[in-house]
Amino acid sequence: MALSGGRGKKNGSAKPAVSMAALRAELRVAKKKIRELEKELGRSERIRLDKTELVLLDNIARCDIDNAFPVDFAAGLNLAKPRLDYHLQRLVDAAYIKLLFRDSALGDNFAVTQKGRKALVKKHLL
């Protein structure tokens, strides 16, 4: 039985050749997915919700997409804009709410996530 010297077919079967460019492209996609998952994991830190955040979360949960803007759901809370932004950012960072889109006139539009709904059910608010 003679062995061929070099790369080639072995016993009449050839393995499909995968180009380096295709492997690099797959690696790029995989690394991007890993970064997204790490960001999501880091973002969903555990926080203890205070009374203001629970009220905000409940108000957002009761809104539909047309009135899920801070001007609508935070009207009765009497919070200064920086304080409201602070609480909303904490809720976003902990993955209790998510930003759906930004409106140039009304601002950010939010929605409650499954994690946020679970927290409300646990507190018997929803």
Summary of the structure (lengths in Angstrom):
residues: 126
radius of gyration: 25.4
end to end distance: 76.5
largest distance: 88.3
contacts: 283
relative contact order: 0.13
helix: 53%
strand: 12%
